[in-house]
Amino acid sequence: MRFTVLFLIGLLLTSVQGFAQHRFVLEQSTISFYSDGVIEDIAATNTKVRSIFDASKGDIAYLLNMKDFQFQKKLMQVHFNEKYVESEKYPQASFQGQIVGFDPAVEGVQQVNAVGKMTIHGVTKDIQFPGTVERKGGTLAMKSNFIIKLQDYAIKVPQIVWQNIAQQVEVTVDFNYRAQ
């Protein structure tokens, strides 16, 4: 799986060499999630995401290490990695697909959809989620907010803690790209 994502990112890099003004690399990233539990809310943030975006084709790929999610409580982080996402067995999550509705010639904010395949916990699913892309000169800001159901990615929540962990999490993506 890791090889596939890295190969895709490499393919994106080499396939657009003639269109360097349309190739963007991630300069700053945040993917966070929030789980609204009955007893306790759970939130985590990952700022070490790797991504590339080919604006001329709309191709996007991103890859993140699950262990890079940071929690306010250390024990939550341990449980997340050991019991839920099994980071040793499934160390990475990824998305590869298209940003639909983006016109690279237009400055300002555009409403878009990301359409593609998301892999989490070793499970790959077709997914589509809304977002925005704001183009300012040689920079792009991508933002999105969507829901993921844990059962869709075979993430099991033990019955003993079902009240602590919601069966779905709200994911927020905030990427800032620069032209390469």
Secondary structure as the mmCIF struct_conf table of DSSP 4:
data_model
#
loop_
_struct_conf.conf_type_id
_struct_conf.id
_struct_conf.beg_label_comp_id
_struct_conf.beg_label_asym_id
_struct_conf.beg_label_seq_id
_struct_conf.end_label_comp_id
_struct_conf.end_label_asym_id
_struct_conf.end_label_seq_id
HELX_RH_AL_P HELX_RH_AL_P1 ARG A 2 SER A 15
TURN_TY1_P TURN_TY1_P1 VAL A 16 VAL A 16
HELX_RH_3T_P HELX_RH_3T_P1 GLN A 17 HIS A 22
STRN STRN1 ARG A 23 SER A 35
BEND BEND1 VAL A 38 ILE A 39
STRN STRN2 ILE A 42 ASN A 46
STRN STRN3 ARG A 50 ASP A 54
TURN_TY1_P TURN_TY1_P2 ALA A 55 GLY A 58
STRN STRN4 ASP A 59 ASN A 65
HELX_RH_3T_P HELX_RH_3T_P2 MET A 66 ASP A 68
STRN STRN5 GLN A 70 PHE A 71
BEND BEND2 GLN A 72 LYS A 73
HELX_RH_AL_P HELX_RH_AL_P2 LYS A 74 HIS A 79
HELX_RH_PI_P HELX_RH_PI_P1 PHE A 80 TYR A 84
BEND BEND3 VAL A 85 VAL A 85
TURN_TY1_P TURN_TY1_P3 SER A 87 LYS A 89
BEND BEND4 TYR A 90 TYR A 90
STRN STRN6 GLN A 92 VAL A 100
TURN_TY1_P TURN_TY1_P4 GLY A 101 GLY A 101
TURN_TY1_P TURN_TY1_P5 PRO A 104 ALA A 105
STRN STRN7 GLY A 108 ILE A 120
TURN_TY1_P TURN_TY1_P6 HIS A 121 GLY A 122
STRN STRN8 VAL A 123 LYS A 136
TURN_TY1_P TURN_TY1_P7 GLY A 137 GLY A 138
STRN STRN9 THR A 139 LYS A 149
HELX_RH_3T_P HELX_RH_3T_P3 LEU A 150 TYR A 153
TURN_TY1_P TURN_TY1_P8 ALA A 154 ALA A 154
HELX_RH_3T_P HELX_RH_3T_P4 GLN A 159 VAL A 161
TURN_TY1_P TURN_TY1_P9 TRP A 162 ASN A 164
BEND BEND5 ILE A 165 ILE A 165
BEND BEND6 GLN A 167 GLN A 167
STRN STRN10 GLN A 168 ALA A 179
#
